[in-house]
Amino acid sequence: MNIPKHIAIIMDGNGRWASGRSLPRIVGHQQGVKAVRTVVKACGAMGVKTLTLFAFSSENKNRSTEEVSLLFKLFLTVLKQEVKKLNKHNVRLKIIGDLSLFPEDVQKTAAEAQTLLDNNNGLTLVIAANYGGQWDIVQAARQAAQAALNGDIKPEDITIDSFSNYLSLANEPMVDLLIRSSGELRISNFLLWDVAYSEFYFTDTLWPDFDETELNKAIVSFNHRDRRFGARKEK
C-alpha cells in the first residue's frame, strides 16, 4: 500500500463528543489528546514522514475566555507529559503558528520541546497552534518583501519554489492527504498553500473516536485516488 509522505489532520469534534455525553467541553479535548497519541504512534510505525495536526486555529481565540484558557493549560500539560515519549520514539517536533498569543510559560515549554527533539530523524510531528493559512501566506509575503527591500533578492527572483521557503512548512513535503473528522466539509483556513494538490478525506467520526482503524480507512481511500497533479493521463 502507498503510504502518504505527509498527512495533515483537522481534528474536529471534541466539543460535540463531550456534549453528546453531557460532559464539559474540556473533557472532549482531553479525550482528543488520546486520539493524537494513537495516530502519532500509527503514523510513525507505518513510515509517514510528516504528520501535521491542527490543534488550535487563529479563529479559536474567539471562543469563550474560559475555554481558551483551559486549552492553553491542556496544551502546556501535554507538551510536558509527551516530550520524553516523543524523544524515545525518535519523533521530531515542529510547532507552527503565531505563538505570541500563548502565555510565556507555554511559549518557553514549546521552544524547549522543539530544541530537545530537533536532532531526531523519525516522524516529524507538526503542531499548528494559533495557526491560519491566510496568516501563513501573509507572514511569508512580508518576509519576501523585506528580503527584497534589503537587497537580498529581486522581486523577479520570487517563484513558487522560493516563496515556499518563507512558509511555516518550509522543508517539509507538500501535504498528500488531508483528513477532517466530525463530518464538516471544509478546510477552515488550514495550510492553504500546502494542500494545493492534496487528496481530501472527510469522515463523520468525531476526533476522540478516531483511531488506527479510521486512519487506515483514510489511507485506503487515498490509494484509490488518481493523482495526476494537473497533468492529462496518457491513453
N, CA and C of each residue as an Amber inpcrd file, in Angstrom:
protein
   705
   0.8430000  -1.1990000   0.0000000   0.0000000   0.0000000   0.0000000
   0.8760000   1.2450000   0.0000000   0.4710000   2.2470000  -0.7700000
   1.2020000   3.5020000  -0.8650000   0.9070000   4.3650000   0.3610000
   1.9330000   4.6270000   1.1620000   1.7560000   5.4150000   2.3810000
   2.0590000   6.8780000   2.0710000   1.1410000   7.7910000   2.3800000
   1.4050000   9.2210000   2.1360000   2.6420000   9.6820000   2.8920000
   3.4460000  10.5160000   2.2450000   4.6130000  11.0700000   2.9260000
   4.1860000  12.0790000   3.9930000   3.1370000  12.8350000   3.6730000
   2.6960000  13.9010000   4.5790000   1.1860000  13.8180000   4.7500000
   0.7600000  13.5930000   5.9790000  -0.6570000  13.5750000   6.3240000
  -0.9480000  14.7750000   7.2210000  -2.0080000  15.5050000   6.9050000
  -2.4520000  16.6150000   7.7460000  -3.8640000  16.3070000   8.2290000
  -4.1400000  16.6530000   9.4700000  -5.4520000  16.3210000  10.0460000
  -6.0600000  17.5290000  10.7410000  -7.3160000  17.8240000  10.3810000
  -8.1170000  18.7970000  11.1110000  -8.8830000  18.0030000  12.1560000
  -8.4660000  18.1330000  13.4000000  -9.0050000  17.3060000  14.4810000
 -10.2750000  17.9730000  15.0250000 -11.4010000  17.6210000  14.4820000
 -12.6430000  18.3060000  14.8080000 -13.6130000  17.3630000  15.5180000
 -14.3890000  17.9150000  16.4440000 -15.4520000  17.1340000  17.0750000
 -15.2880000  16.8930000  18.5590000 -14.2420000  17.4600000  19.1610000
 -14.0450000  17.2410000  20.6040000 -15.2290000  17.7570000  21.4200000
 -15.6660000  18.9760000  21.1010000 -16.7700000  19.5770000  21.8430000
 -18.0650000  18.8110000  21.6810000 -18.3500000  18.3820000  20.4470000
 -19.5810000  17.6270000  20.1960000 -19.5420000  16.2570000  20.8730000
 -18.3550000  15.6720000  20.9140000 -18.2010000  14.3800000  21.5940000
 -18.5680000  14.5310000  23.0690000 -18.0870000  15.6110000  23.6890000
 -18.3750000  15.8430000  25.1030000 -19.8460000  16.1950000  25.3170000
 -20.3710000  17.0740000  24.4660000 -21.7620000  17.4950000  24.6120000
 -22.7200000  16.3220000  24.4840000 -22.4000000  15.3910000  23.5850000
 -23.2410000  14.2190000  23.3950000 -23.2710000  13.3080000  24.6010000
 -22.3170000  13.5000000  25.5070000 -22.2400000  12.7030000  26.7290000
 -22.5240000  13.5460000  27.9730000 -23.0310000  14.7700000  27.7330000
 -23.3370000  15.7100000  28.8240000 -22.1170000  15.9730000  29.7060000
 -20.9580000  16.1030000  29.0630000 -19.7060000  16.3650000  29.7670000
 -19.1810000  17.7480000  29.3990000 -18.3380000  18.3530000  30.2310000
 -17.7270000  19.6420000  29.8790000 -16.8930000  19.5030000  28.6050000
 -16.8180000  20.5780000  27.8280000 -16.0880000  20.5370000  26.5570000
 -14.6240000  20.1480000  26.7550000 -14.0270000  20.5570000  27.8790000
 -12.6120000  20.2560000  28.1050000 -12.3720000  18.7530000  28.1680000
 -13.3720000  17.9890000  28.6100000 -13.2260000  16.5300000  28.6460000
 -13.0830000  15.9900000  27.2210000 -13.8150000  16.5940000  26.2960000
 -13.6680000  16.2000000  24.9030000 -12.2680000  16.4670000  24.3850000
 -11.7050000  17.6180000  24.7610000 -10.3270000  17.9400000  24.3470000
  -9.3310000  16.9560000  24.9730000  -9.5700000  16.5780000  26.2050000
  -8.6950000  15.6080000  26.8710000  -8.7490000  14.2490000  26.1730000
  -9.9480000  13.8390000  25.7770000 -10.0810000  12.5780000  25.0370000
  -9.4350000  12.6890000  23.6640000  -9.4930000  13.8940000  23.1050000
  -8.8560000  14.1170000  21.8090000  -7.3580000  13.9100000  21.8640000
  -6.7370000  14.2190000  23.0080000  -5.2930000  14.0020000  23.1850000
  -4.9650000  12.5130000  23.0650000  -5.8400000  11.6640000  23.5770000
  -5.6250000  10.2200000  23.4730000  -5.6330000   9.7750000  22.0070000
  -6.5240000  10.3740000  21.2180000  -6.5680000  10.0610000  19.7890000
  -5.2820000  10.5140000  19.1030000  -4.7410000  11.6540000  19.5390000
  -3.4720000  12.1400000  18.9810000  -2.3720000  11.1170000  19.2260000
  -2.2770000  10.6050000  20.4460000  -1.2520000   9.6110000  20.7730000
  -1.3630000   8.4010000  19.8450000  -2.5910000   7.9400000  19.6460000
  -2.8250000   6.7620000  18.7980000  -2.3670000   7.0130000  17.3680000
  -2.7370000   8.1680000  16.8300000  -2.4290000   8.4780000  15.4330000
  -0.9320000   8.7190000  15.2340000  -0.2940000   9.4070000  16.1780000
   1.1520000   9.6440000  16.0770000   1.8990000   8.3130000  16.0720000
   1.5240000   7.4220000  16.9630000   2.1600000   6.1070000  17.0370000
   1.9590000   5.3220000  15.7420000   0.7430000   5.3510000  15.2070000
   0.4380000   4.6000000  13.9850000   1.1960000   5.1670000  12.7950000
   1.2440000   6.4820000  12.6740000   1.9480000   7.1040000  11.5480000
   3.4460000   6.8170000  11.6100000   4.0150000   6.8600000  12.8130000
   5.4310000   6.5320000  12.9540000   5.7230000   5.1080000  12.5520000
   4.8340000   4.1910000  12.9210000   5.0420000   2.7700000  12.6240000
   4.9360000   2.4690000  11.1320000   4.0630000   3.1960000  10.4350000
   3.8550000   2.8910000   9.0120000   4.7750000   3.6740000   8.0760000
   5.6020000   4.5500000   8.6460000   6.6060000   5.2330000   7.8280000
   6.1870000   6.5620000   7.2430000   5.1500000   7.1880000   7.8040000
   4.7830000   8.5360000   7.3750000   5.9320000   9.4820000   7.7300000
   6.3090000  10.3590000   6.8100000   7.4300000  11.2720000   7.0630000
   7.0070000  12.4500000   7.9400000   5.8450000  13.0570000   7.6160000
   5.3920000  14.2410000   8.3380000   3.9030000  14.1090000   8.6660000
   3.5570000  14.4220000   9.9060000   2.1660000  14.4490000  10.3410000
   1.9000000  15.8320000  10.9130000   0.9710000  16.5640000  10.3010000
   0.6380000  17.9040000  10.7650000  -0.7630000  17.9090000  11.3450000
  -0.8870000  18.3710000  12.5880000  -2.1590000  18.3600000  13.3020000
  -2.6080000  19.7840000  13.5960000  -3.8610000  20.0760000  13.2590000
  -4.4460000  21.3980000  13.5020000  -4.9900000  21.4090000  14.9230000
  -4.1920000  21.9300000  15.8500000  -4.5540000  21.8770000  17.2600000
  -5.3700000  23.0810000  17.7070000  -5.0420000  24.2610000  17.1620000
  -5.6590000  25.4900000  17.6430000  -5.5890000  26.5150000  16.5250000
  -6.7330000  26.8370000  15.9310000  -6.7370000  27.7750000  14.8120000
  -6.6790000  29.2060000  15.3090000  -6.3110000  30.1230000  14.4340000
  -6.2680000  31.5360000  14.8090000  -7.6570000  32.0640000  15.1200000
  -8.6950000  31.3540000  14.6560000 -10.0760000  31.7700000  14.9410000
 -10.5710000  31.2120000  16.2800000  -9.9060000  30.1960000  16.8130000
 -10.3360000  29.5980000  18.0790000 -10.2350000  30.5640000  19.2510000
  -9.3880000  31.5860000  19.0980000  -9.2470000  32.5540000  20.1990000
 -10.5310000  33.3410000  20.4260000 -11.4730000  33.2370000  19.4800000
 -12.7600000  33.9210000  19.6260000 -13.7490000  33.1310000  20.4820000
 -13.3430000  31.9460000  20.9370000 -14.1930000  31.1750000  21.8350000
 -14.2010000  31.8210000  23.2250000 -14.9480000  31.2320000  24.1420000
 -15.0500000  31.8090000  25.4820000 -13.6700000  31.8690000  26.1370000
 -13.4870000  32.8870000  26.9760000 -12.2090000  33.0600000  27.6720000
 -11.8720000  31.8140000  28.4920000 -12.8860000  31.2230000  29.1060000
 -12.6660000  30.0330000  29.9350000 -12.1470000  28.8670000  29.0990000
 -12.7790000  28.6310000  27.9250000 -12.3500000  27.5010000  27.1060000
 -10.9460000  27.7260000  26.5500000 -10.6640000  28.9500000  26.1070000
  -9.3310000  29.2540000  25.5780000  -8.2760000  29.0550000  26.6670000
  -8.5590000  29.5060000  27.8800000  -7.6260000  29.3360000  28.9960000
  -7.3840000  27.8580000  29.2790000  -8.4430000  27.0680000  29.2610000
  -8.3050000  25.6310000  29.5050000  -7.5160000  24.9560000  28.3930000
  -7.6980000  25.4240000  27.1580000  -6.9410000  24.8660000  26.0350000
  -5.4540000  25.1600000  26.1860000  -5.1220000  26.3870000  26.6340000
  -3.7270000  26.7360000  26.8730000  -3.1140000  25.8080000  27.9210000
  -3.8390000  25.6170000  29.0140000  -3.3360000  24.7610000  30.0960000
  -3.1650000  23.3210000  29.6200000  -4.1280000  22.8500000  28.8240000
  -4.0400000  21.4850000  28.2990000  -2.8450000  21.3470000  27.3680000
  -2.6380000  22.3520000  26.5180000  -1.5190000  22.3420000  25.5790000
  -0.1930000  22.2690000  26.3370000  -0.0780000  23.0610000  27.3990000
   1.1460000  23.0740000  28.2040000   1.3590000  21.7300000  28.8930000
   0.3040000  21.1870000  29.4700000   0.3950000  19.9020000  30.1750000
   0.8140000  18.7820000  29.2370000   0.1940000  18.7470000  28.0530000
   0.5070000  17.6930000  27.0860000   1.9500000  17.7970000  26.6120000
   2.4100000  19.0220000  26.3550000   3.8020000  19.2010000  25.9360000
   4.7660000  18.6250000  26.9700000   4.5250000  18.9520000  28.2400000
   5.4130000  18.4960000  29.3100000   5.3620000  16.9670000  29.4630000
   4.1610000  16.4050000  29.3120000   3.9850000  14.9690000  29.5100000
   4.5510000  14.1430000  28.3550000   4.4170000  14.6630000  27.1420000
   4.7010000  13.8450000  25.9640000   6.1170000  13.9660000  25.4210000
   6.8520000  15.0040000  25.7900000   8.1350000  15.2500000  25.1360000
   9.1140000  14.0880000  25.3070000   9.1440000  13.4710000  26.4970000
  10.0650000  12.3450000  26.7120000   9.6590000  11.1360000  25.8730000
   8.3470000  10.9000000  25.7700000   7.8630000   9.7800000  24.9600000
   8.1990000  10.0030000  23.4870000   8.0150000  11.2400000  23.0180000
   8.3320000  11.5590000  21.6240000   9.8220000  11.3580000  21.3530000
  10.6520000  11.7680000  22.3060000  12.0960000  11.6110000  22.1430000
  12.4830000  10.1320000  22.1010000  11.8480000   9.3400000  22.9430000
  12.1070000   7.8970000  22.9860000  11.7970000   7.2520000  21.6410000
  10.7750000   7.7570000  20.9490000  10.3640000   7.1830000  19.6680000
  10.9400000   7.9460000  18.4770000  11.9730000   8.7570000  18.7240000
  12.7180000   9.4130000  17.6490000  11.8610000  10.3830000  16.8380000
  10.8800000  11.0010000  17.4920000   9.9840000  11.9400000  16.8100000
  10.5670000  13.3460000  16.8860000  10.5590000  14.0280000  15.7660000
  10.9720000  15.4350000  15.7100000   9.7210000  16.3000000  15.8120000
   9.7910000  17.3730000  16.5900000   8.6270000  18.2250000  16.8270000
   8.8310000  19.6000000  16.2160000   7.7770000  20.0770000  15.5530000
   7.7900000  21.4280000  14.9830000   6.4410000  22.0660000  15.3120000
   6.4540000  23.2380000  15.9220000   5.2190000  23.9300000  16.2610000
   5.1190000  25.1820000  15.3990000   4.0390000  25.3040000  14.6350000
   3.8770000  26.4300000  13.7320000   2.6700000  27.2740000  14.1520000
   2.7100000  28.5440000  13.7930000   1.6310000  29.4510000  14.1370000
   2.1690000  30.6480000  14.9080000   1.2920000  31.5800000  15.2190000
   1.6710000  32.7750000  15.9610000   1.5600000  32.4810000  17.4510000
   2.6580000  32.0580000  18.0390000   2.6410000  31.6580000  19.4410000
   2.6340000  32.8440000  20.4020000   2.6820000  34.0610000  19.8700000
   2.6880000  35.2340000  20.7480000   1.3910000  35.3380000  21.5530000
   0.3280000  34.6960000  21.0950000  -0.9430000  34.6980000  21.8140000
  -0.8530000  33.8920000  23.1080000   0.0620000  32.9110000  23.1400000
   0.1390000  31.9880000  24.2620000   0.8760000  32.6140000  25.4430000
   0.5470000  32.1800000  26.6620000   1.2810000  32.6590000  27.8480000
   2.7670000  32.3260000  27.7260000   3.5970000  33.0570000  28.4460000
   5.0460000  32.8850000  28.3530000   5.4990000  31.4830000  28.7130000
   4.8450000  30.8510000  29.7030000   5.2750000  29.5090000  30.0910000
   4.9980000  28.4990000  28.9830000   3.9240000  28.7140000  28.2380000
   3.6320000  27.8280000  27.1040000   4.6780000  28.0260000  26.0060000
   4.9970000  29.2900000  25.6990000   5.9980000  29.5790000  24.6670000
   7.3550000  28.9810000  25.0370000   7.7330000  29.1180000  26.3060000
   9.0190000  28.5950000  26.7770000   9.0680000  27.0790000  26.6640000
   8.0040000  26.4080000  27.1070000   7.9540000  24.9460000  27.0360000
   7.9670000  24.4710000  25.5930000   7.2630000  25.1780000  24.7110000
   7.2320000  24.8130000  23.2940000   8.6210000  24.9110000  22.6730000
   9.3370000  25.9810000  22.9880000  10.6900000  26.1710000  22.4470000
  11.6340000  25.0850000  22.9660000  11.5430000  24.7680000  24.2490000
  12.4090000  23.7460000  24.8450000  12.1290000  22.3710000  24.2480000
  10.8600000  22.0630000  24.0330000  10.4970000  20.7590000  23.4750000
  11.0380000  20.6040000  22.0600000  10.9070000  21.6610000  21.2570000
  11.4060000  21.5920000  19.8820000  12.9220000  21.4300000  19.8440000
  13.6130000  22.1280000  20.7390000  15.0730000  22.0270000  20.7960000
  15.5100000  20.6150000  21.1880000  14.8260000  20.0470000  22.1810000
  15.1710000  18.7100000  22.6560000  15.0130000  17.6620000  21.5540000
  13.9850000  17.8220000  20.7320000  13.6600000  16.8070000  19.7220000
  14.2230000  17.1290000  18.3340000  14.9550000  18.2200000  18.2220000
  15.3690000  18.7250000  16.9140000  16.2670000  17.7720000  16.1370000
  17.0700000  16.9750000  16.8180000  18.0170000  16.0890000  16.1270000
  17.4320000  14.7170000  15.8010000  16.1970000  14.4710000  16.1930000
  15.5680000  13.1860000  15.8610000  15.2680000  13.1210000  14.3700000
  15.2670000  11.9180000  13.8180000  15.0870000  11.7870000  12.3700000
  13.9840000  10.7980000  11.9850000  13.0770000  10.5390000  12.9220000
  11.9310000   9.6960000  12.5840000  10.7890000  10.5590000  12.0730000
   9.5900000  10.2800000  12.4970000   8.4230000  11.0630000  12.1180000
   8.5890000  12.5210000  12.5650000   8.2680000  13.4560000  11.6610000
   8.1930000  14.8640000  12.0400000   6.7480000  15.1670000  12.3970000
   6.5240000  15.5380000  13.6520000   5.1950000  15.8900000  14.1290000
   5.0860000  17.4050000  14.1530000   4.1830000  17.9340000  13.3450000
   3.9670000  19.3780000  13.2790000   2.6490000  19.7010000  13.9840000
   2.7120000  20.5850000  14.9640000   1.5180000  21.0290000  15.6740000
   1.2210000  22.4610000  15.2520000   0.0600000  22.6770000  14.6500000
  -0.3600000  24.0210000  14.2410000  -1.1820000  24.6310000  15.3700000
  -0.6310000  25.6580000  16.0200000  -1.2750000  26.2720000  17.1810000
  -1.3920000  27.7780000  16.9570000  -2.5870000  28.3150000  17.1090000
  -2.8970000  29.6910000  16.7140000  -2.4140000  29.9230000  15.2850000
  -2.8110000  29.0030000  14.4330000  -2.3680000  28.9990000  13.0350000
  -3.5510000  29.2550000  12.1060000  -3.2870000  29.9660000  11.0250000
  -4.2570000  30.1470000   9.9530000  -3.5260000  30.1690000   8.6260000
  -4.0980000  29.5680000   7.6130000  -3.4420000  29.5240000   6.3080000
  -3.2360000  30.8960000   5.6990000  -4.2050000  31.7930000   5.8640000
  -4.0560000  33.1510000   5.3400000  -2.9420000  33.8810000   6.0860000
  -2.8980000  33.7320000   7.4130000  -1.8090000  34.3240000   8.2050000
  -0.4610000  33.8270000   7.6970000  -0.3500000  32.5420000   7.4050000
   0.9050000  31.9450000   6.9790000   1.3880000  32.5720000   5.6710000
   0.4720000  32.7390000   4.7190000   0.8500000  33.3150000   3.4280000
   1.2270000  34.7860000   3.5900000   0.4990000  35.5180000   4.4320000
   0.8120000  36.9350000   4.6520000   2.1750000  37.1080000   5.3220000
   2.4680000  36.2730000   6.3520000   3.7690000  36.4290000   7.0100000
   4.9080000  36.0370000   6.0690000   4.6570000  35.0930000   5.1850000
   5.6730000  34.7240000   4.1880000   5.8820000  35.8640000   3.1930000
   4.7840000  36.5110000   2.7770000   4.8820000  37.6360000   1.8420000
   5.6610000  38.7960000   2.4610000   5.4390000  39.0210000   3.7510000
   6.1660000  40.0930000   4.4380000   7.6630000  39.8000000   4.4670000
   8.0140000  38.5410000   4.7400000   9.4360000  38.1690000   4.7680000
  10.0720000  38.3310000   3.3960000   9.3570000  37.9080000   2.3560000
   9.8850000  38.0300000   0.9970000  10.0340000  39.5060000   0.6140000
   9.0390000  40.3240000   1.0030000   9.1060000  41.7550000   0.6990000
  10.2840000  42.4110000   1.4230000  10.4920000  42.0290000   2.6900000
  11.6060000  42.5890000   3.4490000  12.9390000  42.1770000   2.8410000
  13.0390000  40.9400000   2.3860000  14.2720000  40.4760000   1.7350000
  14.5510000  41.2760000   0.4700000  13.4820000  41.6130000  -0.2650000
  13.6500000  42.4250000  -1.4710000  14.0850000  43.8490000  -1.1140000
  13.4850000  44.4200000  -0.0600000  13.8610000  45.7620000   0.3740000
  15.3090000  45.8120000   0.8360000  15.7600000  44.7240000   1.4640000
  17.1450000  44.6500000   1.9490000  18.1430000  44.4130000   0.8240000
  17.6400000  44.1130000  -0.3560000  18.5100000  43.8410000  -1.4910000
  19.0140000  42.4100000  -1.5390000  18.4740000  41.5390000  -0.6840000
  18.9050000  40.1390000  -0.6680000  18.3660000  39.3760000  -1.8740000
  17.2060000  39.7770000  -2.3630000  16.6070000  39.1580000  -3.5520000
  15.9980000  40.2570000  -4.4040000  15.7170000  39.9270000  -5.6610000
  14.9900000  40.8210000  -6.5480000  13.5510000  40.3120000  -6.6530000
  12.5900000  41.1910000  -6.8470000  11.1970000  40.7430000  -6.9600000
  11.0220000  39.6410000  -7.9900000  11.7560000  39.7380000  -9.0830000
  11.6200000  38.7070000 -10.1320000  12.2170000  37.3620000  -9.7150000
  12.9590000  37.3510000  -8.6120000  13.5160000  36.0940000  -8.1060000
  12.4790000  35.2690000  -7.3490000  11.3730000  35.9040000  -6.9990000
  10.3470000  35.2010000  -6.2250000   9.5580000  34.2670000  -7.1310000
   9.6810000  32.9840000  -6.8480000   8.9830000  31.9490000  -7.6050000
   8.1460000  31.1250000  -6.6290000   7.3920000  30.1920000  -7.1600000
   6.6160000  29.3080000  -6.2870000   7.5470000  28.5760000  -5.3200000
   8.6540000  28.0620000  -5.8540000   9.5820000  27.3050000  -5.0030000
  10.2660000  28.1930000  -3.9720000  10.7330000  29.3690000  -4.4030000
  11.4500000  30.2380000  -3.4670000  10.5060000  30.8170000  -2.4190000
   9.2770000  31.1380000  -2.8160000   8.3180000  31.6970000  -1.8630000
   7.9590000  30.6830000  -0.7840000   7.8960000  29.4140000  -1.1580000
   7.5220000  28.3820000  -0.1920000   8.5290000  28.2780000   0.9460000
   9.7530000  28.7650000   0.7160000  10.7690000  28.7290000   1.7630000
  10.4580000  29.6590000   2.9280000   9.5420000  30.6010000   2.7230000
   9.1710000  31.5280000   3.7800000   7.9590000  31.0370000   4.5730000
   7.3320000  29.9620000   4.1270000   6.1390000  29.4520000   4.7790000
   6.4880000  28.6030000   6.0020000   5.5070000  28.3760000   6.8460000
   5.7390000  27.6360000   8.0910000   6.2240000  26.2180000   7.8460000
   5.7640000  25.6080000   6.7480000   6.1490000  24.2170000   6.4570000
   7.2850000  24.1180000   5.4470000   8.1090000  25.1440000   5.3860000
   9.2890000  25.0730000   4.5220000  10.1050000  23.8340000   4.8800000
  10.6330000  23.1720000   3.8740000  11.4600000  21.9660000   4.0160000
  10.6610000  20.7030000   4.3300000   9.3360000  20.8200000   4.4650000
   8.5000000  19.6380000   4.6270000   7.8410000  19.3220000   3.2850000
   7.5680000  18.0430000   3.0100000   6.8920000  17.7110000   1.7490000
   5.4900000  18.2970000   1.7140000   4.9860000  18.5620000   0.5070000
   3.6140000  19.0290000   0.3700000   2.6700000  17.9720000   0.9370000
   1.5140000  18.4200000   1.4050000   0.5590000  17.5010000   2.0200000
  -0.0320000  16.5720000   0.9590000   0.0810000  15.2690000   1.1830000
  -0.5110000  14.2830000   0.2810000  -1.9730000  14.0220000   0.6180000
  -2.2510000  13.9010000   1.9120000  -3.5910000  13.5200000   2.3620000
  -4.0360000  14.4370000   3.4960000  -5.1790000  15.1100000   3.2910000
  -5.7700000  15.9460000   4.3280000  -7.0230000  15.2510000   4.8560000
  -7.0470000  15.0080000   6.1570000  -8.1680000  14.3270000   6.8070000
  -8.8930000  15.3230000   7.7030000 -10.2260000  15.2980000   7.6500000
 -11.0050000  16.0720000   8.6200000 -12.0420000  15.1680000   9.2640000
 -12.0530000  15.1800000  10.5780000 -13.0320000  14.3800000  11.3200000
 -14.2950000  15.1890000  11.5740000 -15.3430000  14.5280000  12.0240000
 -16.6000000  15.1060000  12.5240000 -17.6440000  15.4380000  11.4790000
 -17.3650000  15.1960000  10.1960000 -18.3850000  15.3720000   9.1720000
 -18.4390000  16.7360000   8.5100000 -17.6480000  17.7020000   8.9840000
 -17.6270000  19.0150000   8.3370000 -16.8690000  18.9230000   7.0150000
 -17.3550000  19.6370000   5.9930000 -16.7850000  19.5290000   4.6530000
 -16.1080000  20.8320000   4.2420000 -15.1260000  21.2490000   5.0180000
 -14.3660000  22.4520000   4.7040000 -12.9750000  22.3200000   5.3200000
 -12.0490000  23.1790000   4.8750000 -10.6780000  23.0690000   5.3900000
 -10.3510000  24.1670000   6.3980000 -11.2770000  25.0820000   6.6360000
 -11.1740000  26.0370000   7.7530000  -9.8390000  26.7650000   7.8270000
  -9.3970000  27.2940000   6.6930000  -8.2000000  28.1490000   6.6890000
  -6.9460000  27.3990000   7.1540000  -6.8540000  26.1250000   6.8030000
  -5.7180000  25.2930000   7.2310000  -4.7860000  25.0020000   6.0550000
  -3.5230000  25.3740000   6.1700000  -2.4860000  25.0150000   5.2000000
  -2.9020000  25.2960000   3.7570000  -3.3900000  26.5110000   3.4910000
  -3.9600000  26.8190000   2.1810000  -2.9670000  26.6070000   1.0460000
  -1.7130000  26.9120000   1.2850000  -0.6840000  26.7430000   0.2510000
  -0.3190000  25.2660000   0.0960000  -0.1630000  24.5960000   1.2120000
   0.4220000  23.2550000   1.2150000  -0.5420000  22.1450000   0.7820000
  -1.8310000  22.4620000   0.6890000  -2.7980000  21.4360000   0.2650000
  -3.2270000  21.6340000  -1.1850000  -2.4050000  22.3420000  -1.9540000
  -2.7650000  22.6620000  -3.3380000  -3.1440000  21.4190000  -4.1460000
  -2.4520000  20.3030000  -3.9330000  -2.7630000  19.0660000  -4.6470000
  -2.9710000  17.8920000  -3.6930000  -3.4700000  18.2000000  -2.4990000
  -3.7670000  17.1420000  -1.5310000  -5.0310000  16.3890000  -1.9260000
  -5.1030000  15.1510000  -1.4860000  -6.3550000  14.3990000  -1.5430000
  -7.0820000  14.6490000  -0.2240000  -8.3790000  14.9170000  -0.2930000
  -9.1660000  15.2080000   0.9070000  -9.9570000  13.9740000   1.3210000
 -10.0160000  13.7630000   2.6280000 -10.8140000  12.6530000   3.1710000
 -11.6110000  13.1780000   4.3520000 -12.9360000  13.0920000   4.2570000
 -13.8170000  13.5530000   5.3210000 -14.5240000  12.3610000   5.9500000
 -14.5920000  12.3540000   7.2690000 -15.2550000  11.2760000   7.9860000
 -16.1950000  11.8570000   9.0420000 -17.3000000  11.1810000   9.2780000
 -18.2470000  11.6160000  10.3100000 -17.7510000  11.3040000  11.7230000
 -16.7140000  10.5000000  11.8270000 -16.1760000  10.1270000  13.1390000
 -15.6760000  11.3580000  13.8860000 -16.1090000  11.5230000  15.1230000
 -15.6190000  12.6260000  15.9500000 -14.1830000  12.3370000  16.3790000
 -13.3850000  13.3850000  16.5370000 -11.9580000  13.1770000  16.7590000
 -11.6290000  12.2520000  17.9320000 -12.2810000  12.3580000  19.0880000
 -11.9190000  11.4520000  20.1860000 -12.1210000   9.9760000  19.8450000
 -12.9440000   9.6770000  18.8450000 -13.1790000   8.2920000  18.4310000
 -12.3110000   7.8760000  17.2490000 -11.4790000   8.7830000  16.7700000
 -10.6220000   8.4910000  15.6160000  -9.4560000   7.6250000  16.0830000
  -9.2900000   6.4770000  15.4620000  -8.2500000   5.5360000  15.8870000
  -7.4970000   5.0010000  14.6830000  -6.6940000   3.9690000  14.9010000
  -5.8730000   3.4140000  13.8200000  -6.7390000   2.8480000  12.7000000
  -7.8890000   2.2800000  13.0520000  -8.7990000   1.7540000  12.0240000
  -9.2900000   2.8740000  11.1220000  -9.6580000   4.0150000  11.7190000
 -10.1290000   5.1520000  10.9390000  -9.0020000   5.7130000  10.0690000
  -7.7840000   5.7400000  10.6070000  -6.6330000   6.2080000   9.8320000
  -6.4070000   5.3100000   8.6290000  -6.5030000   3.9980000   8.8330000
  -6.3100000   3.0630000   7.7300000  -7.3730000   3.2330000   6.6560000
  -8.6070000   3.5450000   7.0580000  -9.6730000   3.7940000   6.0790000
  -9.3050000   4.9780000   5.1800000  -8.7590000   6.0080000   5.7980000
  -8.3630000   7.1920000   5.0390000  -7.2410000   6.8610000   4.0540000
  -6.2790000   6.0510000   4.4930000  -5.1500000   5.7070000   3.6230000
  -5.5900000   4.7730000   2.5010000  -6.5230000   3.8800000   2.7850000
  -7.0720000   3.0160000   1.7260000  -7.7720000   3.8830000   0.6810000
  -8.5470000   4.8550000   1.1260000  -9.2090000   5.7750000   0.1990000
  -8.1780000   6.5350000  -0.6320000  -7.1170000   6.9920000   0.0220000
  -6.0290000   7.6990000  -0.6750000  -5.4410000   6.8380000  -1.7910000
  -5.3160000   5.5460000  -1.5420000  -4.7280000   4.6450000  -2.5230000
  -5.6380000   4.3960000  -3.7270000  -6.9070000   4.7790000  -3.6340000
  -7.8230000   4.6250000  -4.7610000  -7.9660000   5.9150000  -5.5680000
  -7.1940000   6.9440000  -5.2110000  -7.2640000   8.2120000  -5.9400000
  -6.3070000   8.1860000  -7.1360000  -6.6990000   8.8710000  -8.1890000
  -5.8630000   9.0080000  -9.3810000  -5.1870000  10.3730000  -9.3190000
  -3.9610000  10.4200000  -8.8290000  -3.2680000  11.6880000  -8.6050000
  -2.4660000  12.0870000  -9.8510000  -2.9810000  13.0730000 -10.5920000
  -2.3410000  13.4960000 -11.8430000  -1.6510000  14.8520000 -11.7030000
  -1.8960000  15.5720000 -10.6080000  -1.2640000  16.8800000 -10.3580000
  -1.4660000  17.8260000 -11.5340000  -2.6420000  17.8090000 -12.1270000
  -2.9620000  18.7260000 -13.2050000  -2.5960000  18.2360000 -14.5950000
  -1.8470000  17.1370000 -14.6710000  -1.4440000  16.6080000 -15.9740000
  -2.5460000  15.7270000 -16.5540000  -2.5470000  15.6000000 -17.8740000
  -3.5190000  14.7470000 -18.5440000  -2.9480000  13.3390000 -18.6140000
  -3.7690000  12.3730000 -18.2650000  -3.3030000  10.9860000 -18.2380000
  -3.1400000  10.4730000 -19.6680000  -2.0180000   9.8080000 -19.9070000
  -1.7600000   9.2510000 -21.2460000  -2.7120000   8.0970000 -21.5240000
  -3.2440000   8.0710000 -22.7550000  -4.1330000   6.9660000 -23.1490000
  -3.2990000   5.8080000 -23.6390000
